[in-house]
């Protein structure tokens, strides 16, 4: 029976967590009590952070209540989700409260109560109708809103609209894994690959392009049409099908011939700019490229290449270009092959210099983070808990910080310690430009990374000067997530990155590429500018739990898009090299 269930229903931890998060949102919109809402949010978080398959736990009869944050009620509902793929209570809430109201809740300054008031009094149930109501002045007339609130909603709506249109890379990964797992059971498929912006490793993904080869396209599309998450089949042709899946996200399936596999993969991977440049090079050589192959202009009946991507690039006298570089930025430069051959990979990373523990807002201890890092092949980590200004995360004052550093010294003195731990701190840059920890204390750290968490709406000159003050401080080694952005949630603060980079270069300071898929800060463009100036970067996870250490791959994707080589990244150094660098800095 268990095997039957596994074969029929594949539900990931992320999907269970998403269902409970939606339950919490809809309960909040319904005016449910805060305790019940919090229980679902805690359960969602606990399941998302669990490294083992929750579905397998259920099928093996394990006790889910042994996981912190999962009570008997959530354990029961999890079992229902795993065994049936749905949750009656969630379906009932969706009937009662339009799920699209969740989009309105994401607008800064709105929240559940205002979203429900907009729905009850103006029948506003999605972003489109809210924009219309704001632009016509109806929202300003509601009690508790007014002109200022209406203007703020319009200003912040763009963030919420973007969130409904594109997926972050980690969410896209979940969707891709689910579809791949399902499609692999179709015996008519020979090759399968996702193309488009997903394959290029972009920060966000607007849709998914799935390419397969098969001698029986109809069987493939019949199988695809039964994908459990499909909400709507938009269109179906002889070799192409477009569908909408959960959250109205579009997935396009294309069945191509074996002889055109490479050409189709290259074409649908893009980018548009890369493909235009490539076609221009082909034209200059009397060739034509499309999704079916490469042809001589004088004879378009027989392709001369197209079975794989490599032969297409080589035919044009080019090296094969990794998908992440296909943006028409550096891949066509005369020395592109040098960059391509030495492009950074996940295996190049030797340490992680930004993470948090239970001392502040992390979920694991120093010992647990070190063991998990070592299990991933890292030689060293830096523990960088928040400083005291971040009070909601129980930031460290100097007394607690020095106590933690003493604990780290003791940890490192043990010959059996799994990896080396540097004594660090993520020191807040205060609104007045000062650092949150005294210079006397910071001087005793191995690693200091400075960041802005508050006062993000200050004028450009003020925010820039705050970061410059930190760069000028001799005790600071790096600036973390330099623009403060949260993808699909918060725009970057207004900062002069050119001035920041010039100062970082002059004072030999590190700029962080934060690997968390919500941040990916530095952006690929800023990363490219930094390495062009000769500034070293550090690719860090900003991990708040053991599982967050696996976010490093997203930072690597971002770095590859910027053409980063291992030598440009501080934490590709070995432990001995890292100690030597810190001793000189």
N, C-alpha and C positions, 0 to 999 in steps of 0.2 A: 504493500500500500504506500509506504514512504517513497519508494522509487517512482511510482506512478505520479505522486504529487510533485516530485522534483522535476519530472519530465514535462508535466503539464504547466506548472506555474514557476516562473523564475522571477523572484522579487528580491531586490537588493536592499541592503541596509539603508541606502540613501533614499530609496522609494518609500520605505516604511516611515523613515524620519520625515519625509516630505508630507506624507498623509497626516501624521500627527501634528505637524506644524500648521497644515491647513485646518485641521480640527480646532487648534488653538485660536487661529485667526477668526474662524467662523463663530466659535463660541464667544470670543470677545465682541464681535459685531452683534451677536445676539444678546449681549448684556449678561452673560453667564458670570458666576462668581470667580474672583481672581484666583482662588486656590485651585479650582479645576483647570483653569486656563494654564496656570503655571505648571501643573502636573503634566499636561500634554507637551508643553515646551521643554520641560526637563527630560521627559521621555524621548522626545525627538532628538535632543542633543545627545543623550546617552547612546541611543542607537546609531546615530551618525558617526560617533567617535569609536564605536566598538569595531575591533579589527576582525573578529570572527563573524561568519555569516549567521545572522539572527534567524533566517529561515531554516538553516540547518539545525540550530538549537531547538527550534520548535519541532522539527521532524524527528529529532533524536530524543525528544521528551525532556530536555534540560529545563531547569527552573530559571525563567527569565527574571524573576524577582531578586536573584542574586546579583543582578547588575544594578549599581547605584542609579537611582532615578526611575526605575521601573517598578511600579507597584502591581498588585494583583489585577486591577482593572486594565491597565495598559498591557500587561502580559496576556490577558485573555483576548484583548482586541488585536494584539500582534498575531496571535495564533489564527484568528479569523482572517486577517489580511494575508497571511502566508498560505493558508489552506484554500481560500476562495478567491483571492486577488482583489477583494473589495471589503468595504466596511459599511454596514447598513446605517450606522449613526452618522457617518460622514455624508452618505447619500441624502439622508433626511435633512441635514443642515444645508446642503447645496440646494435642496428644494425650497427651504425656508429663507435662506440668505443668498443672494446672487454671488457666486464666487468672484465675479469681476470687482466686487467691492473691496477685495483684498488689494487690488491695484491702487485704489484710491487711498487705502490705509498707508501705502508706502510713500505717499507724498509728505515730505517733512512739514510738520505743523498741523496735519489733519487728524490722524488717529481714528480709532473705532467709533467713538461717540459722534464725532462730526460726520464721519462717513455715513453712519446710520441716519443722522438728521437730514443729510443731503438726500438720501434715498427716500425717507419717509415724507419729506415736505416738498421735494422738487422732482421725485422719481428719478434721481440720478443714480445710475448703477454701473457706469463705466467711465473711463477717462474721456472718451469722445463727448459724451453728454455733459460731463463736468466742464470741459473746456467751453462748450457752447454756452452753458449757463453762466460761467464767469464772464465771458466776453459780452454777454447781453446784460450783465449787471444784476442778475437774479440772486446770485450767492451773497452779494453785499447786503441785500435786503433782509436776509435771514437773521433772526435774533442770535447773537453770539458770534457772528461773523464780521460783517462790516467791510469797508473799502480796503483797509490794509490787509486783512486776511485774504480777501479775494485776489488782491494783487500778488500776495505771497504764494498762493496756490498756483496761479498762472505761471509764476516765475519758476516754481519747483516742479511743475508738472512734467517738464521735459525729462527729468531723471526717471520718473515713474514710467513714462512712455517708453523710454529706452529699455527699461527692465523687462517690459512685456514683449519686446521685439527680439532680443538676443540673449543667448545663454552664455554664462561664464564657462571657461574651459573645463572646470571640474564637473559642472552639471552636464556639459556636452559629453564628457567622458562616460558618465553614467548612462546616458541615452544611447551612445554608440555601443557600449558593452552589452546593453540589453538587446539591441537590435542584432548585433553580431551573434550573440548566443542563440537567438531564435533562428536566424537565417542559416547558421551552420548546420542545422538539421535538415536542410533542403538538399537532397542528393543530386539535384540537377545543376548545382552551382560548382564551377571549377575554381574560379578566382573571385575574391571579394576585397574591396578596399573602399574606405571613405575618402572623398576628395574635398575640394573646396577650401574654404577658410579654416575648417577643422584640421585638415591635413597640413596646412601652412602654419598651424600653431598660433592663430590670431587670439587676441585677448578675449574676444567674444565671438560667438557664432550665430549667424542669422538664420541659417537653415543647414540641412545636411544633404550631401550628394553621395549616394551609395552606388558604386559601380560593381557589376558582376559580369563574368563570362559564363555562357551556357549555350548548349545546343537546343535547349527547350525553354525559350523565354516565357511561354505561357504558364508552364509549371512553376517557374520562379515567381511570377507575379501572382499566381493563385496562392502560393505559399505566403508571400509578402502581405497579401490582402487580409490574411487571417492573423496578422500581428496583433496581439491583445490590446495594445495601447492605442490603436488607430481610432480616431474620433470621426474622421471623414475621409473618404476617397475623393480627391479633387478631380483627378482625371486618370484614365487608363488607356494607353495605346498598345501598339504591337510590342514595343520594346521599352516603354517608359511608363512609370506610374508615379503620381504625386499624391501624397496623403498628408493629413494633419494628425499629429499625435497629441499626447498630453500637453496641456497648456497652449494648444493651437500652433504648435511648432511644426514647420513643414519639412518633410523628408521626401526627396526625389530618388527613385530607383531607376537606373538605366542598365539594360542588358546589352552588352556589346559583344562583337565577335572576337575570337581569340587573336586574329590577325590585327585587330585594331586596339587591343588592350592598352598598350603603351601610349598610343596617340590619344585615346579617350582619357586615360588617367592624367596625362600631361595637360590636356585641354581643360578638363573640368576641375583640376587643382587650381589653375590660375597662377597668379592674379591676372586680371585683365591687362594691367600695364606690362607685366612680364610677357604675356602671350603676344601682345602687340609688338613688342620689341623683337621677340623671337621670329614672328612672321616677317618682320622687316628684314632680318638677317637672311631668312630663307629666300625671300623675294630677290634679294641682291645676288643670290647664287642660282637663280633660275628655278627655285623650288616653291612649292605651296604646302602649307601645313594646315590641317584641320583635325577634327576629332576622329577621323577615320584613318589617317596616316599621313605620310609625306609623299608628295608626287612631284614629278617634273612638270613644269608649266606647260611644256609642249605635248605632254601625254598624261592626262589625269585619269586614265583607265586603270593603271596598275600602280599600287603604292610601292615605293622603294624602301620604306621603313615604317614602323608603327607597332611592332609586336611588343616592344618594351621601350621605356623612356630613354634608357642609356643610348640606344642606337640613334634616336632622334637628335639628341644633343651632340653626339659624336659626329654625326653626318654633317652638322653645321660647324664642326671644328671647335666645339665647346665641351667642357667637362660636364658631367651630370650635375645638376644643381639641386641640392637638398630642398625640399618643399618650403622650409621656413625662410629661405633666402629669396623666394620668387616674388619679389616686390618691385623689380626694376630699380634697385638702389645700388647694389655693389656686385651683383652676380655677373654682370657683363663687362666689368672692368678688366683691363689687360692682365692684372695679377690675381684674378678671381680664383684660379685653381689653388693658389697658396692658402687663401682664406678657407676654401671649401675643404681642403685636405686637413686643415688644422682647426676646424670648427669645434667649439667646446661640446663635450658630452657629459652626461650625468656621472659617468665613472671618473671624470677628472676632479670632482669635488672631494676634498679631503677633510673638510670641517664645516661647521655651521656656527655662525657668529651672532645669532639673534634668536633667543628663545626664552620662555617664561616657565616658572615652576609654581608649586602650591604656595610659595611665599607671597605671591601676588595673585594674579588671575589665571595661572596655569593649573592643569589638572594632575600633573605628575611631579614627583620629587626630583631633586638633582640626580640622585642615584638612578632613578628610573629613566630619566632623559638620557643620561650618559650610556646606560646599557643599551637602550634602543638605538642610539646613534652608532654605537660600536657594531650592533647587529646589522646596520646598514652600511658598514664598511668605513665609517668615519674615524679619523684618528683623534679628533679634538672637537670640543664645542665651547662656546662661551655662554654662560648663564647671564642673561641681561634682563632681570626683572625690572618692573617699572619703578621710578622714583616717586617720592611722596606726593607730588602734585596730582598724580593720577589716583585720587583718593577712592574712586569707585572700584579700582582694582587693588585696593589695599597696598598702594605703593610704599616702597621702603624708605624710612628715614635713615639717617646715617648710622644710628645704633644698630638697627636691624640689618642694614647692609653689611656692616663690619662683621656682625655675627655670622651672616651667610658666607662671607669670604673666608672666615676662619673655618667654617665647615668644609668649604671647597679645598682649603689647604690640607685639611685632614684627609679628605677624599683622595687627593693627588699623592699623598704620602704613602698610601696603601699600594703595594706592588701589584696587587690583584685587581686594581681599578680597571674597568674595561677600556676607558679612553681618558685623555687629558681634558681637564675642565679649566678654562680660563675664567678668572674672576672679573665679571663684567657688570654693567648697568646700562639700561636704556634711560638716559637722563633727559628729563623734559627741559625744553627751552621755554622758559616762562614768558608770559605776555610782555614783560618789560625788557626782555632780551637776556636776562640773567639765566644761569643754569640752576637747576633745582637742588644740586648737591654742591658742597663747597669744594674749591680747588684742592684744599688739603686732603680731603677724603678721596676725590677723583684721582689724585696722584698715586694712590695706593692700588688702583685697579690695573688689571692687565689689559682690559679692553673697555672703552667707553664709546657708546654710540648715542648720539643726541637726536632728539626728534621733537616735533611739534604736535601736540594733541589738543591744545586749547587756543583760543584767540585766532581761529582760522579765517575769520572774516575781517581781520585788520587790513589796512591798505597795503598795497604791493610793496611800497618802500619799507614799511614797518616789518612785515613778515620776512622780506629779504634780509633786512639788517639783523633780525633775530638769528637767522641761520648763519649769516656771516660772523656774528659774535661767537657762535659755537665753533665755527671753523677756525677762527683766530685763537681759540683757547688751546694751549699746548697739551692739555690733558685729554682732549677729544680726538678720537681716531676716525670716526665715521659719522655720516648723517644718514639716519634711517628714513625709509619711505619719504624721499625729499619733497614730494608735491602734495602729500596727504590725501590723495584721491582714493575713493572707494568705487570701483566700477559698478555702474548701474545704481549707485546709492548716493554718491557725493562727488561733486566736481572738485578738481584740484584747487587748492588755495592759490591766490594770485601772487606768484613769486617770480622774480627775475632769475631764471635758471642759468642764463648766460653768466650773470654775475656770480652765482653760486659755483658754477663750474670753474670759472677763472680763479676764484679763491681756493677751491679744492685743489686745483693744479698748483697754485703758488705755495700752499701750505702742506702739500703732499698728504691730503686727506682722502679718505675712501668715501665713495657714494654707494649706497646700498641699492641693489635690485631686490626688492622684497618679493619672494616667490608666491606669497598667498594669492590665489586667483582673484580675490576681491581687490587686491592692490596692484600687483605687477608694476611696481613703482620703484624704479625708473620705468618709463615707457620704452618701447623699442627705439623710438626716435631720440629720446634723451640719452639712452644707453649708447647709441651709435655716436652721438655728439661727444659724449664723455670719453669714449675710447679713442676717438679721433684726436682729442686734445691730449691724450696720454694719461688720463685719469684712471686709476685702478678702481674697479668695482668689487663689491662682495655680494655674492648671491646667497641670501639667507631665507630661512623659512618663516621666521617670526612665530615659531611653533608655540602653541599653548597646550599641546598634548603630544603624546607619543605618535599618534597617527598623523599629526600635522607635519612631522618630519618628512613624510612622503610628498609634501607639496613642492619639494625641491625641483621636481621634474618640470613644473610650470615655469619656474625661474630660468631653467636651462632652455626651455623652448623660447622664452622671451629673449634670452641672450643670443641664441642662435639666429633669431630674426634680425638681430643687430650686427651679426657677423663677428661675435666675440670669440676670441681664442683663449685657451686656458691660461696663457701667461698674463692676460689682462685682468685675471680674477684673483683677488687676494687669497681666497680660501681654496685654491687649488694647490697651495703650498703644502709641503709635508709639515709635520709637527715641528721638527727641528728648524725648518726654514721659517715657519710662522713665529716661533720663539725668537729667532734672530731678528726678524722684521720688527717685532714689538720692542725688542731691546733697543733698537735704533730710533724708533719713532717717538 
